[in-house]
Amino acid sequence: MIAPKTNQSEDSIERVIIKLPKSLATYFRNAFAHGKRSEFIAKCILAHKHQLEIKEMEEKLRAVVKKRQK
C-alpha cells in the first residue's frame, strides 16, 4: 500500500520525539535506514488517518440508510 504524497513543497518538516521501549527502538533503527524511518512513520500515520476517514464515512452512510428505512 502506497500512501498518497503530501504537498512536500508546502509542508515543512518538523521533528517529533517518539518514546519507545529500548528493544523496539533498537529494532526500528536496525530495520530502517536513516532517512527511511521518517517515511515509514509518515506512511503509517497517513494510512491510519485514511482508515479513520473511511470509518467515519461508513458510519454516516449507515445513519442515512437507517433514516431512509424508517
C-alpha positions in Angstrom: 0.0 0.0 0.0 1.4 3.3 -1.0 0.3 6.4 1.0 -0.6 9.5 -1.0 2.2 12.1 -1.1 1.6 15.2 0.8 2.4 18.6 -0.6 6.0 18.5 0.3 6.7 21.9 -1.1 4.1 23.4 1.2 4.6 21.2 4.2 7.6 22.0 6.4 9.5 19.3 8.2 9.1 19.1 11.9 11.0 17.0 14.4 8.9 14.8 16.6 10.1 12.8 19.6 8.5 9.3 19.9 9.1 7.4 23.1 9.5 3.6 22.5 10.8 0.7 24.7 14.5 0.3 24.1 14.2 -3.1 22.4 11.7 -1.7 20.0 13.8 1.4 19.3 16.8 -0.8 18.6 14.8 -2.9 16.2 13.4 0.2 14.5 16.9 1.6 13.9 18.2 -1.7 12.6 15.2 -2.4 10.3 15.0 1.1 8.7 18.0 3.1 7.4 18.4 6.7 8.5 16.0 8.8 6.4 13.7 5.9 5.8 12.3 5.9 9.3 10.5 9.1 8.8 9.0 7.9 5.6 7.8 4.7 7.3 6.2 6.6 10.2 4.6 9.2 7.8 3.1 6.3 5.7 1.7 4.6 8.9 0.1 7.9 10.1 -1.4 8.6 6.7 -2.8 5.1 6.4 -4.3 5.4 9.9 -5.8 8.8 9.0 -7.3 7.3 5.9 -8.8 4.3 7.8 -10.4 6.7 10.2 -11.9 8.8 7.4 -13.4 5.7 5.8 -14.8 4.5 9.1 -16.5 7.9 9.7 -18.0 7.9 6.1 -19.3 4.3 6.7 -21.0 5.4 9.9 -22.6 8.4 8.3 -23.8 6.2 5.4 -25.3 3.7 7.9 -27.1 6.6 9.7 -28.6 7.7 6.3 -29.7 4.2 5.4 -31.4 3.8 8.8 -33.3 7.1 8.3 -34.4 6.0 4.8 -35.7 2.7 6.1 -38.0 4.3 8.7 
